[in-house]
Amino acid sequence: MAHTQATFPRQAGWRGLIADWSSDQRAFKGVSWGKAMMWVFLLSDTFVFGCFLLSYMTARMSTVEPWPNPSEVFALTIGGTEIPLILIAIMTFVLITSSGTMAMAVNFAYRRDRRRTAILMLATALLGATFVGMQAFEWTKLIQEGVRPWGNPWGAPQFGATFFMITGFHGTHVTIGVIFLLIIARKVWRGDFDRGAKGFFTSRSGRYEIVEITGLYWHFVDLVWVFIFAFFYLW
């Protein structure tokens, strides 16, 4: 920061504010190319998910047919008792927990603790894979009950299309994240970042920043699920 301020002296008042916003002298001057591009990608993905959720709200509010009750559609019968949204609650808990393990992995990565970083990234990947597995079970259950993209046995046909589109798109993001976590965890475990081994993301020694970049993506996926959970399962 001292170097940045010496190179680009801050102007007072509104001129300084305008200079900062127009040239990004302080927000991105010290940010690596990889991290900046991840932020750009996440911003663009935010617009995509936002459009999907807005489309869902529009379809739900404009349809004249009754919308299925999520508490009934996503209920599971356990021990003879029907428990509403139990699977969705477990999925949400698993994904939020994975965000915590990912945050700890980033912390240990910058401490150069290779072993704990790899273990926590593998734990995050395991939790992500568990989430995808439960989502696959949810899809299978609804398909067996007659839910299709063009209709469902409980009312408005738009329900099936919006459900498969939104949860499928998010599940694809989680699956990609799990694969990426496994790749980076393997590189961390082998010590590629310490040795500066040649390859993707490991050409320079000590560059554990890719763990943080992976964490940015993973936290974004978790945050999106919170909105999907609120709009799709609680509304």
BELTAQUI-V689191 format. One record per residue. RES is the residue in one letter. PHI is phi in whole degrees, 0 to 359 (* if undefined). PSI is psi in degrees with one decimal (NA if undefined). D_CENTER is the distance of its C-alpha to the mean C-alpha in Angstrom with 1 decimal. Layout:
BEGIN
res=RES phi=PHI psi=PSI d_center=D_CENTER
res=RES phi=PHI psi=PSI d_center=D_CENTER
END
This chain:
BEGIN
res=M phi=* psi=-38.9 d_center=30.3
res=A phi=297 psi=-41.2 d_center=34.1
res=H phi=295 psi=-40.7 d_center=34.3
res=T phi=296 psi=-43.5 d_center=32.2
res=Q phi=291 psi=-32.1 d_center=34.3
res=A phi=289 psi=-36.1 d_center=37.5
res=T phi=284 psi=-39.4 d_center=36.5
res=F phi=238 psi=84.3 d_center=35.3
res=P phi=299 psi=136.7 d_center=37.4
res=R phi=283 psi=132.8 d_center=35.9
res=Q phi=271 psi=153.8 d_center=38.0
res=A phi=276 psi=154.9 d_center=38.9
res=G phi=66 psi=-150.8 d_center=38.1
res=W phi=296 psi=-31.2 d_center=36.6
res=R phi=298 psi=-40.3 d_center=37.4
res=G phi=294 psi=-41.2 d_center=35.1
res=L phi=298 psi=-45.6 d_center=32.2
res=I phi=295 psi=-39.4 d_center=32.7
res=A phi=297 psi=-40.6 d_center=33.0
res=D phi=296 psi=-46.9 d_center=29.7
res=W phi=288 psi=-31.3 d_center=27.8
res=S phi=278 psi=-28.5 d_center=29.7
res=S phi=243 psi=-4.4 d_center=29.5
res=D phi=53 psi=44.3 d_center=26.4
res=Q phi=294 psi=-32.3 d_center=28.8
res=R phi=248 psi=-23.2 d_center=26.9
res=A phi=285 psi=-38.1 d_center=23.3
res=F phi=232 psi=1.5 d_center=22.7
res=K phi=296 psi=-35.9 d_center=26.0
res=G phi=263 psi=6.7 d_center=24.9
res=V phi=269 psi=137.2 d_center=21.4
res=S phi=291 psi=161.9 d_center=21.1
res=W phi=299 psi=-43.0 d_center=20.7
res=G phi=297 psi=-43.9 d_center=17.5
res=K phi=291 psi=-39.7 d_center=15.7
res=A phi=297 psi=-42.7 d_center=17.1
res=M phi=292 psi=-32.8 d_center=16.1
res=M phi=295 psi=-41.0 d_center=12.4
res=W phi=297 psi=-39.3 d_center=12.8
res=V phi=297 psi=-43.5 d_center=14.6
res=F phi=298 psi=-44.2 d_center=12.1
res=L phi=295 psi=-35.7 d_center=9.3
res=L phi=296 psi=-44.3 d_center=12.3
res=S phi=295 psi=-37.9 d_center=13.3
res=D phi=292 psi=-31.1 d_center=10.1
res=T phi=299 psi=-41.1 d_center=10.4
res=F phi=296 psi=-39.0 d_center=13.9
res=V phi=295 psi=-49.9 d_center=13.2
res=F phi=296 psi=-37.0 d_center=11.0
res=G phi=299 psi=-41.8 d_center=13.7
res=C phi=296 psi=-40.2 d_center=16.4
res=F phi=298 psi=-45.9 d_center=15.3
res=L phi=292 psi=-37.2 d_center=15.3
res=L phi=295 psi=-39.3 d_center=18.6
res=S phi=297 psi=-40.5 d_center=20.0
res=Y phi=298 psi=-46.3 d_center=19.3
res=M phi=296 psi=-39.2 d_center=21.1
res=T phi=296 psi=-44.9 d_center=23.8
res=A phi=297 psi=-40.6 d_center=24.5
res=R phi=291 psi=-40.3 d_center=24.6
res=M phi=281 psi=-20.6 d_center=27.0
res=S phi=264 psi=-17.4 d_center=29.2
res=T phi=288 psi=144.6 d_center=29.9
res=V phi=266 psi=-12.4 d_center=33.3
res=E phi=272 psi=152.9 d_center=32.6
res=P phi=296 psi=137.9 d_center=31.2
res=W phi=273 psi=136.8 d_center=27.5
res=P phi=302 psi=144.3 d_center=26.7
res=N phi=279 psi=115.1 d_center=26.2
res=P phi=303 psi=-34.2 d_center=22.8
res=S phi=296 psi=-26.9 d_center=24.5
res=E phi=269 psi=-41.9 d_center=26.8
res=V phi=295 psi=-41.8 d_center=24.7
res=F phi=258 psi=29.1 d_center=22.1
res=A phi=271 psi=150.2 d_center=24.7
res=L phi=238 psi=142.8 d_center=25.7
res=T phi=265 psi=114.1 d_center=29.3
res=I phi=236 psi=119.9 d_center=29.6
res=G phi=62 psi=33.1 d_center=33.2
res=G phi=81 psi=0.4 d_center=34.6
res=T phi=246 psi=131.9 d_center=32.6
res=E phi=275 psi=117.5 d_center=30.0
res=I phi=250 psi=116.6 d_center=27.0
res=P phi=286 psi=137.8 d_center=24.8
res=L phi=59 psi=20.1 d_center=21.0
res=I phi=294 psi=-41.8 d_center=21.3
res=L phi=294 psi=-40.8 d_center=18.9
res=I phi=295 psi=-38.3 d_center=16.2
res=A phi=296 psi=-41.5 d_center=16.9
res=I phi=294 psi=-42.2 d_center=16.6
res=M phi=300 psi=-42.6 d_center=13.3
res=T phi=295 psi=-42.4 d_center=11.9
res=F phi=299 psi=-43.5 d_center=13.8
res=V phi=298 psi=-44.5 d_center=12.6
res=L phi=290 psi=-39.2 d_center=8.9
res=I phi=293 psi=-37.6 d_center=10.0
res=T phi=298 psi=-38.9 d_center=12.5
res=S phi=296 psi=-29.1 d_center=10.3
res=S phi=294 psi=-36.8 d_center=8.9
res=G phi=293 psi=-43.6 d_center=12.7
res=T phi=294 psi=-33.8 d_center=13.7
res=M phi=292 psi=-40.3 d_center=11.4
res=A phi=298 psi=-40.0 d_center=13.1
res=M phi=292 psi=-34.9 d_center=16.4
res=A phi=297 psi=-41.6 d_center=15.9
res=V phi=297 psi=-41.3 d_center=15.6
res=N phi=300 psi=-47.7 d_center=18.7
res=F phi=289 psi=-27.7 d_center=20.7
res=A phi=296 psi=-43.3 d_center=19.9
res=Y phi=286 psi=-12.7 d_center=21.6
res=R phi=271 psi=-1.2 d_center=24.4
res=R phi=63 psi=29.5 d_center=24.9
res=D phi=269 psi=89.2 d_center=24.7
res=R phi=297 psi=-43.4 d_center=23.9
res=R phi=295 psi=-50.0 d_center=24.3
res=R phi=292 psi=-34.4 d_center=22.1
res=T phi=299 psi=-47.4 d_center=19.3
res=A phi=296 psi=-41.9 d_center=19.4
res=I phi=296 psi=-43.6 d_center=19.8
res=L phi=292 psi=-35.0 d_center=16.8
res=M phi=292 psi=-38.4 d_center=14.6
res=L phi=294 psi=-38.1 d_center=16.2
res=A phi=296 psi=-39.8 d_center=15.7
res=T phi=297 psi=-43.7 d_center=11.9
res=A phi=297 psi=-38.9 d_center=12.2
res=L phi=296 psi=-42.6 d_center=14.7
res=L phi=295 psi=-40.1 d_center=12.6
res=G phi=297 psi=-42.1 d_center=9.9
res=A phi=294 psi=-35.5 d_center=13.0
res=T phi=297 psi=-41.7 d_center=14.5
res=F phi=299 psi=-47.1 d_center=11.8
res=V phi=298 psi=-39.0 d_center=12.3
res=G phi=297 psi=-42.6 d_center=16.0
res=M phi=292 psi=-34.2 d_center=16.2
res=Q phi=293 psi=-37.7 d_center=14.7
res=A phi=297 psi=-39.2 d_center=17.3
res=F phi=297 psi=-41.4 d_center=19.9
res=E phi=298 psi=-45.4 d_center=19.0
res=W phi=300 psi=-47.1 d_center=19.5
res=T phi=301 psi=-44.4 d_center=22.7
res=K phi=299 psi=-45.7 d_center=24.1
res=L phi=291 psi=-37.1 d_center=23.7
res=I phi=296 psi=-41.4 d_center=25.1
res=Q phi=295 psi=-27.9 d_center=28.0
res=E phi=275 psi=-2.0 d_center=28.6
res=G phi=104 psi=9.3 d_center=29.0
res=V phi=283 psi=130.1 d_center=25.9
res=R phi=225 psi=163.0 d_center=25.7
res=P phi=300 psi=-20.0 d_center=24.1
res=W phi=253 psi=4.9 d_center=27.6
res=G phi=174 psi=172.3 d_center=28.4
res=N phi=201 psi=159.6 d_center=28.3
res=P phi=282 psi=1.3 d_center=31.1
res=W phi=252 psi=-1.1 d_center=30.2
res=G phi=145 psi=-121.5 d_center=30.7
res=A phi=304 psi=125.4 d_center=28.8
res=P phi=292 psi=-21.3 d_center=28.0
res=Q phi=294 psi=-18.3 d_center=25.0
res=F phi=302 psi=-48.0 d_center=23.1
res=G phi=296 psi=-42.8 d_center=22.6
res=A phi=296 psi=-46.9 d_center=21.6
res=T phi=291 psi=-36.7 d_center=18.9
res=F phi=297 psi=-52.3 d_center=17.6
res=F phi=292 psi=-35.1 d_center=17.4
res=M phi=293 psi=-51.2 d_center=16.1
res=I phi=288 psi=-51.2 d_center=13.1
res=T phi=291 psi=-33.1 d_center=12.1
res=G phi=292 psi=-40.9 d_center=13.0
res=F phi=295 psi=-41.8 d_center=11.0
res=H phi=292 psi=-41.8 d_center=7.7
res=G phi=298 psi=-34.0 d_center=9.3
res=T phi=296 psi=-40.5 d_center=10.1
res=H phi=298 psi=-43.0 d_center=6.8
res=V phi=296 psi=-41.9 d_center=6.4
res=T phi=298 psi=-45.0 d_center=10.1
res=I phi=299 psi=-41.1 d_center=10.0
res=G phi=298 psi=-40.8 d_center=7.8
res=V phi=298 psi=-44.6 d_center=10.5
res=I phi=298 psi=-44.4 d_center=13.2
res=F phi=295 psi=-39.5 d_center=12.4
res=L phi=299 psi=-42.7 d_center=12.4
res=L phi=295 psi=-39.6 d_center=15.7
res=I phi=295 psi=-48.0 d_center=17.2
res=I phi=291 psi=-38.8 d_center=16.7
res=A phi=299 psi=-38.7 d_center=17.7
res=R phi=296 psi=-41.1 d_center=20.8
res=K phi=294 psi=-40.2 d_center=21.7
res=V phi=296 psi=-43.9 d_center=21.5
res=W phi=297 psi=-38.1 d_center=23.6
res=R phi=283 psi=-11.2 d_center=26.2
res=G phi=81 psi=23.9 d_center=26.5
res=D phi=298 psi=-34.3 d_center=25.9
res=F phi=287 psi=-31.8 d_center=24.7
res=D phi=287 psi=-35.5 d_center=27.8
res=R phi=270 psi=-11.5 d_center=30.1
res=G phi=67 psi=36.3 d_center=28.6
res=A phi=298 psi=142.9 d_center=28.7
res=K phi=290 psi=139.2 d_center=28.6
res=G phi=151 psi=-179.4 d_center=25.6
res=F phi=298 psi=125.8 d_center=22.1
res=F phi=70 psi=4.0 d_center=20.7
res=T phi=231 psi=25.0 d_center=23.7
res=S phi=283 psi=-19.1 d_center=26.7
res=R phi=239 psi=136.1 d_center=27.2
res=S phi=290 psi=149.3 d_center=27.9
res=G phi=74 psi=7.3 d_center=26.0
res=R phi=269 psi=77.6 d_center=23.0
res=Y phi=275 psi=8.0 d_center=20.2
res=E phi=298 psi=-25.7 d_center=18.2
res=I phi=297 psi=-27.0 d_center=16.1
res=V phi=294 psi=-41.9 d_center=14.7
res=E phi=294 psi=-39.5 d_center=13.6
res=I phi=297 psi=-41.6 d_center=12.2
res=T phi=298 psi=-38.9 d_center=10.1
res=G phi=296 psi=-38.0 d_center=9.1
res=L phi=302 psi=-46.1 d_center=8.2
res=Y phi=298 psi=-43.5 d_center=5.7
res=W phi=292 psi=-41.2 d_center=4.4
res=H phi=296 psi=-35.9 d_center=5.1
res=F phi=297 psi=-44.6 d_center=3.8
res=V phi=299 psi=-41.0 d_center=0.8
res=D phi=294 psi=-42.0 d_center=4.1
res=L phi=296 psi=-40.8 d_center=6.0
res=V phi=299 psi=-39.2 d_center=6.0
res=W phi=297 psi=-34.6 d_center=7.1
res=V phi=301 psi=-41.9 d_center=9.6
res=F phi=291 psi=-40.5 d_center=11.1
res=I phi=297 psi=-42.5 d_center=11.4
res=F phi=299 psi=-44.0 d_center=13.0
res=A phi=291 psi=-45.4 d_center=15.3
res=F phi=281 psi=-40.3 d_center=16.3
res=F phi=268 psi=-38.9 d_center=16.7
res=Y phi=260 psi=-24.3 d_center=17.7
res=L phi=259 psi=-21.8 d_center=19.5
res=W phi=282 psi=NA d_center=21.2
END
